[in-house]
Amino acid sequence: MRVLVAYASKNGSTEEIARRIAEEFERKGLDVDCLEAGTIRHLDAYSAVVLGSAVYAKRWRRSARGFLRRHQRALSALPWWVFSSGPVGEPKPGDARADSWLEPPKTIARVERLGARTHVVFGGRVPVQPHNFVERAMVRNTPEEFADRRDWDEIKGWAADIAAQLVAGNGAAAASSPA
Ligand SMILES: Cc1cc2nc3c(=O)[nH]c(=O)nc-3n(C[C@H](O)[C@H](O)[C@H](O)COP(=O)(O)O)c2cc1C
């Protein structure tokens, strides 16, 4: 079984999450390609897909949105899983504004329509080498202890759970019954 982990990242932290997921799949004996979402022409070679995108201004990266559009038919016939990566800074549970920061609603509605098995939001990391004024301000205004909110145990656990389903052969059977 060959699994695709496709990612869309601007400043590298989402790519690192994707690579960590791919590593976990390999550890569980799966064949994996870990590729930037915009580089993938077709999904014929894959039995399952994980798609992940960084979130900027409440939107997925363009290449992840393009991936969804281009491959929607193939995706609806495959078991597939989705993650977004974004939240940085101090967590503020119960804050409606903070909740709306978490995910792009239209894209997630589309992901659900296309039958993704689960969608999770992982914490993100502020840019290490900020490109512009907004990114520099974000780095400046984020306390250091909340600058990288990626939880590697959580990411590994999510990947291990998917790998277990695929190894057990549950992936294909459940492809038509989204969570
Ligand atoms: C200008 C800017 C806008 C952002 N907007 C959002 C957002 O709307 N929602 C969110 O959850 N995270 C947002 N973030 C945080 C990023 O998603 C986070 O830094 C992520 O880890 C970046 O991933 P990348 O390193 O793969 O590009 C924003 C970050 C920047 C710099």
The ligand as an SDF file (V2000), in Angstrom:
LIG
                    3D

 31 33  0  0  0  0  0  0  0  0999 V2000
    0.3510   36.6600    8.5010 C   0  0  0  0  0  0  0  0  0  0  0  0
   -0.0640   35.4100    9.2290 C   0  0  0  0  0  0  0  0  0  0  0  0
   -1.4300   35.0580    9.2700 C   0  0  0  0  0  0  0  0  0  0  0  0
   -1.8360   33.8940    9.9470 C   0  0  0  0  0  0  0  0  0  0  0  0
   -3.1560   33.5560    9.9700 N   0  0  0  0  0  0  0  0  0  0  0  0
   -3.5660   32.4450   10.6500 C   0  0  0  0  0  0  0  0  0  0  0  0
   -4.9540   32.0810   10.7240 C   0  0  0  0  0  0  0  0  0  0  0  0
   -5.8250   32.7070   10.1630 O   0  0  0  0  0  0  0  0  0  0  0  0
   -5.2900   30.9780   11.4340 N   0  0  0  0  0  0  0  0  0  0  0  0
   -4.3590   30.2230   12.0610 C   0  0  0  0  0  0  0  0  0  0  0  0
   -4.7340   29.2500   12.7180 O   0  0  0  0  0  0  0  0  0  0  0  0
   -3.0270   30.5250   11.9930 N   0  0  0  0  0  0  0  0  0  0  0  0
   -2.6200   31.6210   11.3100 C   0  0  0  0  0  0  0  0  0  0  0  0
   -1.2820   31.9420   11.2470 N   0  0  0  0  0  0  0  0  0  0  0  0
   -0.2860   31.0750   11.8790 C   0  0  0  0  0  0  0  0  0  0  0  0
    0.3240   30.1250   10.8460 C   0  0  0  0  0  0  0  0  0  0  0  0
   -0.6410   29.2700   10.3290 O   0  0  0  0  0  0  0  0  0  0  0  0
    1.4460   29.3140   11.5150 C   0  0  0  0  0  0  0  0  0  0  0  0
    2.5360   30.1880   11.6760 O   0  0  0  0  0  0  0  0  0  0  0  0
    1.8030   28.0830   10.7130 C   0  0  0  0  0  0  0  0  0  0  0  0
    2.5820   27.2120   11.5050 O   0  0  0  0  0  0  0  0  0  0  0  0
    2.5430   28.4560    9.4470 C   0  0  0  0  0  0  0  0  0  0  0  0
    2.8430   27.2770    8.7280 O   0  0  0  0  0  0  0  0  0  0  0  0
    4.0770   27.1780    7.7210 P   0  0  0  0  0  0  0  0  0  0  0  0
    5.3200   27.3870    8.5420 O   0  0  0  0  0  0  0  0  0  0  0  0
    3.9900   25.7890    7.1920 O   0  0  0  0  0  0  0  0  0  0  0  0
    3.8910   28.2100    6.6730 O   0  0  0  0  0  0  0  0  0  0  0  0
   -0.8720   33.0690   10.5680 C   0  0  0  0  0  0  0  0  0  0  0  0
    0.4970   33.4250   10.4950 C   0  0  0  0  0  0  0  0  0  0  0  0
    0.9000   34.5690    9.8360 C   0  0  0  0  0  0  0  0  0  0  0  0
    2.3720   34.9010    9.7780 C   0  0  0  0  0  0  0  0  0  0  0  0
  1  2  1  0
  2  3  1  0
  2 30  2  0
  3  4  2  0
  4  5  1  0
  4 28  1  0
  5  6  2  0
  6  7  1  0
  6 13  1  0
  7  8  2  0
  7  9  1  0
  9 10  1  0
 10 11  2  0
 10 12  1  0
 12 13  2  0
 13 14  1  0
 14 15  1  0
 14 28  1  0
 15 16  1  0
 16 17  1  0
 16 18  1  0
 18 19  1  0
 18 20  1  0
 20 21  1  0
 20 22  1  0
 22 23  1  0
 23 24  1  0
 24 25  2  0
 24 26  1  0
 24 27  1  0
 28 29  2  0
 29 30  1  0
 30 31  1  0
M  END
$$$$
